[in-house]
Amino acid sequence: MQEKIIILDFGSQYTQLIARRLRELNTYCEILPYNKFPYGDEGIKGVILSGSPYSVNDPQALFVDLSRIRGVYPVLGVCYGAQFLAHTSGGKVESADTREYGRANLAWHDDNDPLMHGVRENSTVWMSHGDSITVIPPSFKLVASTHEVKTAAFHIEGEQTWGVQFHPEVYHSEDGTLLLTNFVRDICHCNMDWTPASFIEHTVAQLQEKLGDDKVVLALSGGVDSTVAAVLLNKAIGSRLTCIFVDNGLLRKNEFESVLANYKDMGLNVLGIDAKDYFYEQLKGVTDPEKKRKIIGKGFIDIFDREARKLTDIKWLAQGTIYPDVIESLSITGMTIKSHHNVGGLPEKMNLKLVEPLRLLFKDEVRRVGRELGISNRLIGRHPFPGPGLGVRILGDITPEKVRILQDADHIFIQGLIDNDLYDKVWQAGVILLPVQSVGVMGDERTYERAVALRAVLSTDGMTADWARLPYEFLAKVSNDIINKVRGVNRVVYDISSKPPSTIEWE
């Protein structure tokens, strides 16, 4: 049985970070909406109550009955979670005179408290709250304070329930990882043995039981998620898996051929479908970014459906959905952030059951599992690439000639990053073909040709990103190579905007 920590999400921006920290401690956890506790799950070892954008005093505050959780499982309330514990136990939470955001220091703590064991005096913690717990109930024992906040941490006597006003999951909390370790190891008694190898063993067994002798079809994109999903399924069911890799004409230069060759070397049963002309015809004259995305998405569904129907006795559709997709699709306050389907609409259209072997993994965990499976870093270490491909990196309408220009320029940039040991130092990189032309001089002739923008960013999850400070000498070399070798380009610029306020892609 899979032991786990349940994180009840009250809508905090940091909830995913709690899960990532626990996973880094080799402890399996799941994020669930605050009111969706899985009663009856015998694998639960403890519960964490997340922060929230609400005040416990707001009329629309998120409330949940903890009577079947407190005293049954160890509980850790974080920020709003701590205030919720105090508020619902008869304490008082009030708007603070001074809001506390950023770094603070633990002024004192109880060295004998198991949650705080080893946490240093004056240790820096990260605060992000407007309310404070001003009165604690008689059964609450004060464990830690800061200069501004008296009740920074508490323990409810007679039960294994704690609350902390600060965010131990945030990197700036110096001993935050130690505190979380104390909770999962010493208080919840987790084995902390959830590793890529154990995930593979557990998942393969689950897939074999779930799928039996059924056949599965999977859409390969050439990216990390679908590749790892394919290898996992191949390990579980072998030749009963068929993968379809569609060339929509918007992949990187030579990518269709090279990725297809890599897949064949891995022993996967892959059908490569050249659909470039179909996509170019559908996209002719379209300039609106959202229309382009919809045409590309629908085109993929149509081509995949056509090819999959040529197969016999297919019962399942496999997707490379990962945990951030699942979390964003959860309804916390009655409104979902996004609806996610890697191949949206296909399960319903094809009347297939859905299997998603990676749906509980974060991106970095997918890469770790891929390496454990023996997948080459050539595939596992690839930068993220947008689903619509170069279609959202060609601003304006799409033509085969524009694709040729962008593929050539992009190839020079990416290969340059690899050759100069810079590829693994940036999170994502690519070239954008701009809808403008500029005057230039080549030899003694005037030119009036296209401009391209180089884009390289640093990030951990794509939610925020900063532009990469690539060496000037490298940028000069790439610019010179693109202008000299790519027919139709006479100007190269470098995008130095960050996310926010900009996005990583231009469309």
N, C-alpha and C positions, 0 to 999 in steps of 0.2 A: 504493500500500500504506500502511495506517495504521501510523505509527510509534507505539511505546508503551513505557511503563515497566511492568513487572510487579511488583506488591507481593505478596509471599508472607506470608500472614497466619498468625501463630502464636497468635492469640486475644487480641490486645491491644485494650484499650478505645480506643486512639488510632489504630487502623488506618485507619478511615474518614477521620480527620483528615489523615493523610498524603496520601490520594488527593485530598481537597479542596484541599490546598495545591498539589499538582502541577497540578490542573485550573485553579486560579487563575493558574498560570504558563503557561497555554495549552498544557499538555503532557498528552496523553492517557495514561491509565493504567488498569490493571485490577487489582482485588483478587482473588486466588485462594487457596484453602487451601494451606497450606505444602507439601503433598505432591502438588499438582496442577499442576506447572510445564508449560506448553505447548511442549514441545520441538518444534522444526520450524517455529515461527512466525517468519517472516523479518522481521517488523516490530519485534521486541523490540530495544530500544536499551539497556536497563539493568534491574537488579533491586534491589529494596529488601526487606530482611528485617525484619519488624515486631517489636515488643515482644511480650511474653507474660506471662500471670499465673504461669507456671511458672518454676522455677529450672532451669538446665541440669543441676544435680545431682540433680533429682528423678527417681525411677524412672519417672514418667509423663511426663517432659519430652518435648516434640515434637521429633523429630530428622528431618532430611532429608539425603540424599546430595547434596552440592554439587559433586561432581567434574565434572559436565557443565555447571556454571554458572560457578563461579569460573575465571577465566582466559579464559572465553569472552565474558562480558558484564561491564561495570562493575557492581560490587556495593556497596551501602551497607547495613550492618547497624545497626539502631537498638535500643538498650537490650538486650533479650534477643538480638536479631540480632547485636549486637556481641559479646556474651558467648558466643554459639554459635560465632561465627567463632574466637574465642580458644580456647575449650574443645576444639573439634574439630581445632585445629591444634597441640595440645600445651601450651597455656597453662593457667593455673589460675584458676578462678572460685570465690570463697568468700563465705560469708555475712559481710556487713560488721558490724563492731562497732557502727557507728551507721548506721542506715538513712537514706538520703538522699532526701527528698521535698521538692519545692518548688524555690525559686530557688537557683541557685548561680552562681558567676562563673568564667569561664575564666581561670586564673591565668597561663598562657602558651601560646603555640602557635607553630607553624612557619609564618611568613609566606609561605614559598614553596610550601606545600602547596596544590594546586589546589582541594581541597575547602574549605579554610579561607580562601581568598583574599578579603581585604576584611573578614573577621570581626575585630571590634575586641578589643583586649586588655581583659580584665575584663568582656567582654560577658556579660549575664545569660542563663543557659540554664535549662531546666526539667528537673529530675531526678525520677524515680519508680522507685526500685529498692531491693531489700534486699540483693542480691549485688553484689560488685565484682570486676573483673578484677585479681587481685593479682600474677600473673606473666604476661608476654606472651612468646610464642615469639621466637626470634632473628630471624626474618624480619619481625617487626612493628616498625614505626617509630612511636615515641610522637609524637603531633601536638599534643595539648592535655591539660591537667589542670585540676582545680578544687582548692580548698583542702582538701576532704575526700577526693577521688578522684584518684589519680595518673593512671590510664588513663581519661581522659574521651574521648579520640579517638585513633585510630591508623590507619596506612596499612600495608598488607601490601606490602612491597617486591617488585618483579618482576611485580606484577599490579595491575589497577585495582580494588582492593578496599579499602574503608574501613569503619571501625566507629566509632560515637559512642555513649557511654553515656547521653547526654541525649536529649531529644525535640525536634528542630528543628521539628517540625510543630506544636507547641503554641504558642499566641499569646505566652506569656510568654518564650519564647526569642527575645531581641531580634533577633538576626541569623539566626534559623532559616530564614526565607524566602531570604535571601542564600545560605546554605549549600546549600539544596535547588536553588537556581538554578545554583550552581556545579556541582552534580552532574549535573543534566539537560542544561544547556547546554554546559558546558566539558568535562565528562568523558564524558557519554553522547552528546554532539553532536546533541541533539534540535533540531529546527527551531523549536519552541515556536510553532507556527502553528495549533494546534487551537482554533478559534473557533466561535461559534454559526453563522456563515455557512458555514464549512467542514463543520461537522456536518450542516447541512441538505443541502448539496450531496451529501455522501457518502451520507447516509441515504436521500435520495430516489432516488438511483441504485441503491442496494441493494434498496430496496422494489420498484422497477420490475423489477429482475432477478428477485427472489424471487417476486413475485406474478404477473408476466406479465399475462395477460388475465383472471385469476381475480377473483371478486367477494368483497368483505369486508364483514362486519357489525361494528359497534363500539357498545359501551354507553357513552353519554355520561352523566356525572353532573352536569355544570355546573361541575365543578372544573377546576383548572389542568391537571392531568396528562392527563385524557381529552380536554380541548379541544385541547391542543397536539398530542397524538397524532392527533386527527381532522384537523387542518389539515395536518399532515405527510403523512398518507395521502392526503388530498384532492389535495395538490400532486403526489403520485406517480401516483395512479390515477384521480382525478376521480370521475366518476359511478358507477364500479364500487364505490364505498364507500357503504354505507347506515348511518346512525347511528340508534340508538334511545334516546330520552330518556324514562324512566319517571317519572311523578309518583306517588310512594308515599304522598302525603298528609302527608309529614313534612319537606317542604322549607320554606324560609323564605317569608315572605309575598310573594305574587305572583312567586315565583322561577320557577315553571314557565313562566309566560307570558313573562316578561322574558328569561329565558335562551333560550327557544325562538326569540324574535324576534331575539336577537343572533346565534344560529346561522344563521338564515335569511339575515340580512344578510351573513354571511361566505361565503355560497354553498355551505354544506354541505347535503347531502341528509339531512334529519332527520325521523324519525317521532316525534311526541309522543304518548305513551300515558297517558291519565288512568286510574290504577288505585287511586285513593284509597279507594273503598268496599271493594275487595278486601282491602287491607291493614288497614283499620280492623276488618273482620270477623274476620280472622285474629288480630288482636292483642287482641280484646275480652277483658277480665278478666285479662290476663297482666301480672304485676308484676315477675317475676324478670328482671334486666337481660340475663343470658345467653340466656334463652328469647326475650326480645324481639329480640335481635340475630339469633338463628337463624331466627326467623319472618320477620323482615325480609329476611334474606339469601336464604332459600328462596323467599320470595314474589317477590323480584326475579328469581331464576333462572327461576321458573315463568312469570312474565309475559314476560320477555325471550325465553325459549325459544318460547313461544306465538306471539309476534309475529315472531320471526326465521324461524320455519318457514313463515310466509306468503310469505316471499321465495323466489326461485328461484335455483338454481345457486350458492348461497353455499358457498365453500370454506374461508374463513378467518374466525377470530374475532380481532379486535384488542383489545388492552387497554392501559391507561395505566400499566403497571407501571414503576416507576423503580428506580434502583440500590440505594438502601437496602433495598428489598424483596428484591432479588436477594441482596444480601450477607447479610441476616438468614436467608435460606433455605439458605445454604451450610453444609455440615457441616465444621466446623474440627476438632473433637475427637470426632467421631462423633455429635454431637447438634446439631440445628438449633435456632436461636433461635425462629423462627416459620416457618410455611408460608404463603406469600403467593399468593393469586389474587384479583385485583380482582373477578372474578365467579366465585368458586370453584365448581368442578364443571362449569361450562358447556362447556369444550372437550371433556370426555369425554362428557357427556350429548348434545351436539349433533353429535358425531363431526366436529369441525372442527379444522383446523390452527391453531396459535396464532402471531400476529405481535405483537411488542411493540417498537415503534420507539424508545421512551424508556428501555429497560431498562438502559442504561449511563449514565444521567444522574442527577445529584443534583438536588434540588428547585430550588435557586437556578439551576442550569444550564437546567432546563426553562423557568423564567421568562425567562431570557436568550434561549433559542431562540424562545420564543413572541413576544417583542418583535421579534426579527429577522424573524419571519414576518409581522409587521404586525398581530398580534392586539392589540386594544385593552387598555389597562391596566385597564379595567372588569372584564375577565375574568382577565387575567394577574395582577393585583394582589389577587385575592380571598383572604381568609383561608381557612385550612384548615377543612373542615367534615366532621364525622364521617360515615362511610359510612351508618350507620343514621339519619342526620339528627336531627330533633328527637325521635326515639324514645328516645334516650338522654339527652335533656335534659328529659324529662317523667318525674319520679321516680314510680313507681307505674304503674297501668294507663293506657292511652291511649284517649282518646275524642276525637271531633271538636271538642267544646267546649274541651277542654284544649289541643288543637292551636291553636284559634282564639286563645285567651288568650296562649299562648306566642308565636305568630307576631306578634301585635300588639305585645307587650312587646319582643320581639327587634327588630322593625322600628324602634321608637322609639330603642332603644339604638344599633343599628348606624348608623342615619341620623344620630343625634346625633354619633357619632364622625366620620362623614364631614363633616358641617357644621362641626365644630369643628377640622378638620385634625388629628384624632387617629387616624384609621383606619389610616394607613400607619405609625404610630408604635408600634402594638401588633401582635403576631404572630397572635393569635387572640382573638376576643371572641364572647360570646353570652350568652343568658339561660337560666336553669334554672328550671323550674316545680317548686316544692317540694310535697311531699305533706302540707302542714300548712295550717291556716287560723288567722287571728289576728283579734283584736278591733280594730276601728277606729272612728273617728267621721267621718262625712261630713255636713256641715250639722249638723242637730240629731239625726241618726239614728245608732244603733249599727249597725256593720257587722261581719260575720264572714265574711271572704273570704280569698283565697289570698295567699301570699307568693311572691315571685320573687327569685332571686339573680342579680346581674350578675357576669360572669366575664370578665376581660381579662388576658392574660399576655404577657410578653416572652420570646422564645426565638429560637434560630437553626435548630433542627432538630426540636423537639418532645420530644427525649430528656430535657431538663431545661427548667424554665420558672420564671420569677419573676412574681409578680403585678404588674400595671402600676399605677404611682402616678398615677392619673388625677386631675385637679384637683377639689377639693371642690366648686367652683361648678358644674362640669360634672355631677358625680354628683348634686348636689342638683336640678339642672334635669331630668335624666333621670328621677330618682325621682319628682319632682312630675308630670312628663308621663305617666309610666306609670300612676300612681295615679289621675290625673284622666281619662285617655283610654281606659284598658283596663278594660272592665267585668269585674269579678270579682277584681280585685287591689287590696289596700289596704295592702301592705307591701313594701318593696324593701330588700334587703341587698346588701352587696358582699363577694365572696369574696377574702380576702387570704391565702390559702394558696399555697405554692409547690410545685413538683414537683422532686424528692421533698420531703416524704413523700406529698403528695397527688398526684392525677393532674389533667390539664387538664380532662377531662370528669368529671362526677360519677358516671357509670355506664360 
